[in-house]
Amino acid sequence: MTQENPSPTQIRLQTLVGAGVVLLGLGLAAGAISIPSAAGYGGVGPNFLPWLISLALLVCGVFIVREARTGGFRFLEEPTDAVHGHWPGFAWVSAGLLANAALITTIGFIFSCTLCFVLAVQGLRGAEGRADRRPVAWLKDVLIGLAISAPVFWTFTKFLAINLPGLTSTGWL
């Protein structure tokens, strides 16, 4: 169900969200100023990505503010009747992030990111009430995590020459 006429409080809060995104973009732009702009490989310097992201955040923030000021977020879903967040899901996702940070230099980027993915998916599924603890589900999540993290690792290490922690010195694992 969608809301037709948001209240002035909702419009104010939605405008604050947009303003926060604009401030985040401005903060990133302020940080990008201090990054040297000497062009590297392909004519792109190290400050290119921060400037690109800050510009994208500024544009999105302005659009969010405009959307809020011209009638509020359209097609906004009604909030659930949940009194609080899903703490077990939060714990699963937190465990994934903490395990990734703790193990990335020990078991390498690919396996630590795969573990993070598997634990986060378990938490998010649980929060939706679709928890699946069967071994086949875990195996599927591991394979998907590997399919995501391995190409990212190889792209960074082989094509962009950016060193990420690996399990072996070959650069492939």
ZAPAVO-152345 format. One record per residue (C-alpha): x, y, z; residue number from 0; chain; residue in three letters. Coordinates in nm, 4 decimals. Layout:
N
R;u;v;w;num;chaine;residu
R;X;Y;Z;NUM;A;Ala
...
***
This chain:
173
R;u;v;w;num;chaine;residu
R;0.0000;0.0000;0.0000;0;A;Met
R;0.1310;0.3470;-0.0847;1;A;Thr
R;0.0865;0.6778;0.0904;2;A;Gln
R;-0.0822;0.9509;-0.1086;3;A;Glu
R;-0.0218;1.2589;0.1090;4;A;Asn
R;0.2737;1.2510;0.3463;5;A;Pro
R;0.2539;1.4620;0.6587;6;A;Ser
R;0.4702;1.7739;0.7002;7;A;Pro
R;0.6819;1.5807;0.9520;8;A;Thr
R;0.7462;1.3048;0.6988;9;A;Gln
R;0.8403;1.5614;0.4344;10;A;Ile
R;1.0804;1.7285;0.6790;11;A;Arg
R;1.2400;1.3946;0.7691;12;A;Leu
R;1.2695;1.2943;0.4041;13;A;Gln
R;1.4280;1.6314;0.3260;14;A;Thr
R;1.6776;1.5707;0.6076;15;A;Leu
R;1.7724;1.2373;0.4487;16;A;Val
R;1.8448;1.4150;0.1207;17;A;Gly
R;2.0365;1.6890;0.2982;18;A;Ala
R;2.2419;1.4232;0.4767;19;A;Gly
R;2.3334;1.2660;0.1421;20;A;Val
R;2.4326;1.6109;0.0094;21;A;Val
R;2.6489;1.6700;0.3190;22;A;Leu
R;2.8093;1.3280;0.2738;23;A;Leu
R;2.8913;1.4172;-0.0877;24;A;Gly
R;3.0359;1.7526;0.0196;25;A;Leu
R;3.2435;1.5814;0.2892;26;A;Gly
R;3.3823;1.3343;0.0384;27;A;Leu
R;3.4580;1.6188;-0.2031;28;A;Ala
R;3.6426;1.8039;0.0753;29;A;Ala
R;3.8528;1.4923;0.1325;30;A;Gly
R;3.9132;1.4498;-0.2405;31;A;Ala
R;4.0700;1.7953;-0.2542;32;A;Ile
R;4.3653;1.6688;-0.0512;33;A;Ser
R;4.4309;1.3723;-0.2833;34;A;Ile
R;4.6931;1.4456;-0.5497;35;A;Pro
R;4.5585;1.4593;-0.9024;36;A;Ser
R;4.8678;1.3387;-1.0885;37;A;Ala
R;4.7420;1.1215;-1.3722;38;A;Ala
R;4.8312;0.7559;-1.3506;39;A;Gly
R;4.7682;0.4677;-1.5810;40;A;Tyr
R;4.5171;0.5610;-1.8514;41;A;Gly
R;4.5220;0.9291;-1.7545;42;A;Gly
R;4.3156;0.8750;-1.4412;43;A;Val
R;4.4595;0.9989;-1.1141;44;A;Gly
R;4.3969;0.8668;-0.7635;45;A;Pro
R;4.1431;1.1398;-0.6929;46;A;Asn
R;3.9153;1.0426;-0.9823;47;A;Phe
R;3.7004;0.7898;-0.7946;48;A;Leu
R;3.6454;1.0067;-0.4833;49;A;Pro
R;3.5388;1.2947;-0.7079;50;A;Trp
R;3.3097;1.0677;-0.9077;51;A;Leu
R;3.1464;0.9264;-0.5926;52;A;Ile
R;3.1092;1.2690;-0.4341;53;A;Ser
R;2.9460;1.4015;-0.7504;54;A;Leu
R;2.7091;1.1027;-0.7606;55;A;Ala
R;2.6179;1.1564;-0.3933;56;A;Leu
R;2.5554;1.5263;-0.4533;57;A;Leu
R;2.3292;1.4562;-0.7510;58;A;Val
R;2.1389;1.1846;-0.5629;59;A;Cys
R;2.1051;1.4074;-0.2557;60;A;Gly
R;1.9640;1.6934;-0.4621;61;A;Val
R;1.7145;1.4571;-0.6268;62;A;Phe
R;1.6110;1.3169;-0.2867;63;A;Ile
R;1.5539;1.6689;-0.1529;64;A;Val
R;1.3556;1.7632;-0.4646;65;A;Arg
R;1.1478;1.4468;-0.4356;66;A;Glu
R;1.0775;1.5137;-0.0687;67;A;Ala
R;0.9840;1.8772;-0.1283;68;A;Arg
R;0.7478;1.7955;-0.4172;69;A;Thr
R;0.5285;1.5510;-0.2347;70;A;Gly
R;0.7451;1.3089;-0.0445;71;A;Gly
R;0.8893;0.9767;-0.1448;72;A;Phe
R;0.6392;0.8215;-0.3801;73;A;Arg
R;0.5339;0.4606;-0.3518;74;A;Phe
R;0.6819;0.4382;-0.0033;75;A;Leu
R;0.5954;0.1055;0.1570;76;A;Glu
R;0.4074;0.1089;0.4797;77;A;Glu
R;0.6305;0.0275;0.7755;78;A;Pro
R;0.5988;-0.3165;0.9279;79;A;Thr
R;0.4432;-0.3654;1.2667;80;A;Asp
R;0.7775;-0.4825;1.4061;81;A;Ala
R;0.8595;-0.3093;1.7307;82;A;Val
R;1.2355;-0.3563;1.6923;83;A;His
R;1.4955;-0.4791;1.4479;84;A;Gly
R;1.5826;-0.8415;1.3876;85;A;His
R;1.8729;-0.8886;1.6297;86;A;Trp
R;1.9728;-1.2397;1.5211;87;A;Pro
R;2.0068;-1.1148;1.1635;88;A;Gly
R;2.2124;-0.8211;1.2863;89;A;Phe
R;2.4377;-1.0633;1.4742;90;A;Ala
R;2.4894;-1.2819;1.1633;91;A;Trp
R;2.5797;-0.9822;0.9430;92;A;Val
R;2.8060;-0.8359;1.2132;93;A;Ser
R;2.9802;-1.1701;1.2556;94;A;Ala
R;3.0410;-1.1816;0.8799;95;A;Gly
R;3.1944;-0.8340;0.8716;96;A;Leu
R;3.4077;-0.8953;1.1798;97;A;Leu
R;3.5246;-1.2346;1.0507;98;A;Ala
R;3.6188;-1.0754;0.7193;99;A;Asn
R;3.8220;-0.8050;0.8927;100;A;Ala
R;3.9904;-1.0549;1.1250;101;A;Ala
R;4.0720;-1.3213;0.8666;102;A;Leu
R;4.1463;-1.1338;0.5440;103;A;Ile
R;4.5240;-1.1374;0.5991;104;A;Thr
R;4.5203;-1.4975;0.7211;105;A;Thr
R;4.2994;-1.6809;0.4717;106;A;Ile
R;4.3083;-1.4217;0.1938;107;A;Gly
R;4.0590;-1.1927;0.0287;108;A;Phe
R;3.8620;-1.4560;-0.1603;109;A;Ile
R;3.7871;-1.6852;0.1339;110;A;Phe
R;3.7313;-1.4092;0.3898;111;A;Ser
R;3.4864;-1.2296;0.1583;112;A;Cys
R;3.3119;-1.5583;0.0829;113;A;Thr
R;3.2711;-1.6191;0.4558;114;A;Leu
R;3.1371;-1.2654;0.4997;115;A;Cys
R;2.8878;-1.3239;0.2178;116;A;Phe
R;2.7673;-1.6568;0.3605;117;A;Val
R;2.7127;-1.5179;0.7109;118;A;Leu
R;2.5461;-1.1999;0.5845;119;A;Ala
R;2.3084;-1.3972;0.3615;120;A;Val
R;2.2110;-1.6167;0.6558;121;A;Gln
R;2.1337;-1.3065;0.8600;122;A;Gly
R;1.9349;-1.1364;0.5864;123;A;Leu
R;1.7355;-1.4496;0.5104;124;A;Arg
R;1.6600;-1.4921;0.8792;125;A;Gly
R;1.5405;-1.1318;0.9010;126;A;Ala
R;1.2950;-1.2060;0.6191;127;A;Glu
R;1.1768;-1.5212;0.7958;128;A;Gly
R;1.3317;-1.7441;0.5295;129;A;Arg
R;1.6200;-1.8946;0.7274;130;A;Ala
R;1.7635;-2.1994;0.5531;131;A;Asp
R;2.0237;-2.3893;0.7543;132;A;Arg
R;2.0367;-2.6978;0.5300;133;A;Arg
R;2.3863;-2.7982;0.4124;134;A;Pro
R;2.2843;-2.7579;0.0482;135;A;Val
R;2.1865;-2.3947;0.1148;136;A;Ala
R;2.5208;-2.3293;0.2846;137;A;Trp
R;2.7045;-2.4885;-0.0089;138;A;Leu
R;2.5096;-2.2777;-0.2577;139;A;Lys
R;2.5921;-1.9618;-0.0608;140;A;Asp
R;2.9613;-2.0568;-0.0503;141;A;Val
R;2.9669;-2.1125;-0.4273;142;A;Leu
R;2.7917;-1.7808;-0.4923;143;A;Ile
R;3.0315;-1.6041;-0.2544;144;A;Gly
R;3.3285;-1.7560;-0.4368;145;A;Leu
R;3.1779;-1.6597;-0.7724;146;A;Ala
R;3.1570;-1.2986;-0.6554;147;A;Ile
R;3.4815;-1.2589;-0.4589;148;A;Ser
R;3.7228;-1.4449;-0.6886;149;A;Ala
R;3.6633;-1.2281;-0.9986;150;A;Pro
R;3.6855;-0.9146;-0.7846;151;A;Val
R;4.0179;-1.0350;-0.6420;152;A;Phe
R;4.1537;-1.1237;-0.9864;153;A;Trp
R;4.0380;-0.7950;-1.1355;154;A;Thr
R;4.2176;-0.5970;-0.8689;155;A;Phe
R;4.5356;-0.8065;-0.8558;156;A;Thr
R;4.5803;-0.9091;-1.2199;157;A;Lys
R;4.4294;-0.6237;-1.4193;158;A;Phe
R;4.4595;-0.3203;-1.1921;159;A;Leu
R;4.7847;-0.4271;-1.0171;160;A;Ala
R;4.6371;-0.3490;-0.6751;161;A;Ile
R;4.7609;-0.5861;-0.4080;162;A;Asn
R;4.4943;-0.7566;-0.2021;163;A;Leu
R;4.5738;-1.0179;0.0621;164;A;Pro
R;4.5935;-1.3595;-0.0948;165;A;Gly
R;4.6268;-1.7085;0.0434;166;A;Leu
R;4.9195;-1.7947;-0.1847;167;A;Thr
R;5.1892;-1.5874;-0.3513;168;A;Ser
R;5.0689;-1.6805;-0.7009;169;A;Thr
R;4.8100;-1.4038;-0.7098;170;A;Gly
R;4.5345;-1.6430;-0.8121;171;A;Trp
R;4.4088;-1.7487;-0.4691;172;A;Leu
***
